[in-house]
Amino acid sequence: MSAHERLTELKDRLEAKTRLMQDVAHELKNPLSVIHGYASFLSREEVAPEDMKKALRAIHSNAERLIAMVEQLQDAVRLENSDFAVDTHAVEGAALIQMAAESAELEAARRGIRLRWRSPLGDSLHCVAEPKRVLQVLANLIGNALKFTPPGGSVTIEAGTGAGGGATVRVRDTGLGMTGEEIAVALTPFGQVDASRSRWREGTGLGLPIAKALVQLHGGRLEIRSAKTLGTEVTVVLPQGSEVSDVHRRAAPRDAAHHGAP
């Protein structure tokens, strides 16, 4: 890569990070305003018990939203700085898929979206992984699918063993879809797809880059198939126990990965 290309890449990344910080400020302000408003409401001398419960539920849900956004930003920075590791061992993938799907049921119902999952729950779906990070990947992919699927649409999760022997998970939605160019941007750390679209959907937009990076740290791969108005399908393949021994994987330095160094 020439000096001019590196400077152009650096300029683009700085601009993307600036846009991201603007978006994050906007996203953080909304739940903070809700928390502040309900906290002020609870400070009044006379508050009915039912109103108090409603206010506390709102404060709790918005506080959880803030924590999730902050943790996502922390993960993105650590991955960007190659300061991230996964501690993997043999786990049962089907149980993780069920946990992730069940955790998303209420959100899907709130949005009016049918959430379906099919996995070999009665069979073994072994993979080598850090369970917490696999759940994070699945939550990011399912959450992203729900965000960009209109009410009345569907999100389907399928799992099984791929032709190459890896444990495979597919998250398919009937949402807005993306062009090939938008897929490339969406997978870029601190990238941004269609600012006008992201503005009416909550979140930092870091779900896909983080999911891809975590899958790669596990020795797996993440692939996206999508088309405008036709929805999106994200496929994750994780190595099985017979493919990779237990390992403590750390993110490779960005420059080495970029230039293809071992």
N, C-alpha and C positions, 0 to 999 in steps of 0.2 A: 504494500500500500504506500502510495506517494505521500509526501508531506502535505500537499494540498488536500488529498482525500482524507487524511487523518484530521486536519483542521476542520474540514467540512463536517466530518462525522462528529467531532467534538462540539462544534457549533450547534448541530442538530440536537445532540443529546442535552446540551445546556438549555436550549429552547424548550425541549420536551419536559425537562425537569422544572423549568419555570412555570409552564402550563400546569404541570401536575401539582405544584405547590399552590397555585391559585385554586385549582379544583379541590384540593384537600382542605384549604381554608374554608371554602364554601361548604363542603361536606361536614366539617367539624362544627361549623357555626350552627347548623340546623339542630342537631341533638343537644348541643349546649344551650341553645335558646329554649328548647322544650324543658330541659332540666331546670334552668334558671326560672322559667315561668311557673312551673309546678312547685318548686321550692319556695318561691315567694307566696304562692297560694296557700301552702301548708303553714306558713308563718302567721297566718291570720289567727285570731283568737278563737273563732267559731268555724269549725270545718266539720261537715257531716261525715260520719264513719265511711259511708259508701264513696263519697267524694275523695276522702283520704286514701282509700284503697286504690281508686282509679289513678290518683296522682302518683302514688308510690309505684304502681305497675308501670306507668309511663316513664318515671325517673329510672327505674331498673332497666327497662328495655333500651332506653336511649343511652344509658351508661354502658350497657353491653355492646351497643353499636360503636360507641367511641373506642372502647377497649379493642374491639376487633379491628378497627381502622388503624389504630396506633400499632398494634402487633403486625399488621400487614405491611405497614411502612417500615417497621424495624426489620422484618424479614427481607424486604426488597433491598434495603441498604446493605444488610449483611451479605446477601447473595451478590450484590453489585461489587462489594469489596472482597469477595471470596472468603468471607469470614463465616462460613456455614458448614456444618457437618451433619450427617445422618448416621445413626447407629443401628444397623440392620440385623435382623435375625429372621428365622422362619416363622411366618404367621399365617393365619387362616384368612384369606382375602374375602371370602363370602360374608363372613361376619362383619367385617369392616364396611362392606358395601351396604349391608342391611342397616347398620347403625347410621351411616351417612344419609341413606334414603329416608329412614324414619325421622331423623332430625329435621329434614326439610319438608315434612308433610304439612305442618301448620302454615309455613310460609307459602307453600303451593296453594293451599286452600284459601288463604287470605287473598291471593292474587287471582283466584279463579282459574287455576291451571291444573290439569290432570297430571299427577305424578305417578308413574308406573315403574316398577323395576322387576327384572327377571334375572335371577342368578342361581347357580346350582347349590342352593342352600343345603340340600341334602347330601351333596357330594363335597369332595375336597377341592379347594381352589387355593393351593399353597403358593406363596410367593415369599421372596426375601425382601423385607422392608422394615421401616420404623413405623409402627402403627399410627402414632400421632401424626406423622407427616403424610401418610397415605390418606388419613381422614381429612387432613387439611386440603390435599389435592382434590379429593372428591367433593368436599364442601365448596371449594372455589368453583369447580366446574358446574356443579348443580346450581349453585347460587347465580352464576353467570347466565346459565340457561334460563332460569326463572326470570331474571331481570329483563331479558330481551325477548321474552315470549309474551304476547298479548293475552288478556283474559280469554278463556275458551280454548287456548292452545294446550299443548301437552309436552311433557318432558319425560323421556324414557331412558332408563338405565339398564343396560344389559351386561352380563359378565359371563366369562367362560374361559376356556383354554384356547389360545391362538394356534394357528398352523405351525408356528415356530416353537411352540411349547410354552410360551410365556402366558402368564395370567393376564387376560385382556378385559378391560372395562370400557364400555361405550356410553357416552351421555349424548342423547339426541334430542333436539328440540324442534318445534315448529315456529320458531321466532323469526326475527328480521333478517337473519343471514348476513354474510359478509362477502365482499369481493376478495380476490386473491391478494390484492394490494392491502386491503384492510386487515386480512389475516396476518400478513407479515408485520404490520404496524402493531397489531394487538398483541403479538408475541414478543415484541421488543420491550425490554425493561424501560420504564418511564416513557413508553410510547403512548400514543393517543389515537383513538379511532373516532372520527367524525365528532368534533366537539359539540355540534348541535344535538347529536343523539345522546352523548354522555351527559349532557346537561339536564335531561329529563329522566335520567336513571341515576340512582344513588350509587355511591362507592368510589373507590380511588382508581379503578381501572387496572389494578395490578394483579388481579386474580389469575389471568392466563399466564403472564410471564413467570409468576411465582410457581404455579402448578408445573409448568414446563421444566423450570430449573430443578424443582424437587424430584420430578420423575427422572431426569437425567442423572441426578446425584445417586439415585437408586440403581443406575445402570439400565434404565428403561428408556422408553421413547413416548412422545406425545405427538399425535397427528390430528389435523383439523381438515374436515371437508365441509364446505359451506357454499351457499349461493344466495344472492339477494332474493328475499321473499320466500325462500324455500327452506329456511332453517339451517341449523348447524349440527354437525356430528363430531364430537371429540373422542378420539380413541387413545387409551393409555395402555401400554403393555409393560408389565413388570416381570423381572426374571423370576423363575421358579427356583426352588431349593436345589434342583439338580444342575442349574446353570451357574449359580454364583454362590460361593461360600459366604458365611457371615462376614461382614466387613464394616469397617468404620470409614465412611467416605467423606471427603472434604471437597468443597467447591474448588475447581482449578483456578489459578490466577487468570484474570480476564485477558491479559495480553497473550499469555501462552495459549489459551483456548482460541483466541481470535486468529492467531497466526499459525495454529495447527501444531504447536510444539507438544511433545509428549508430556 
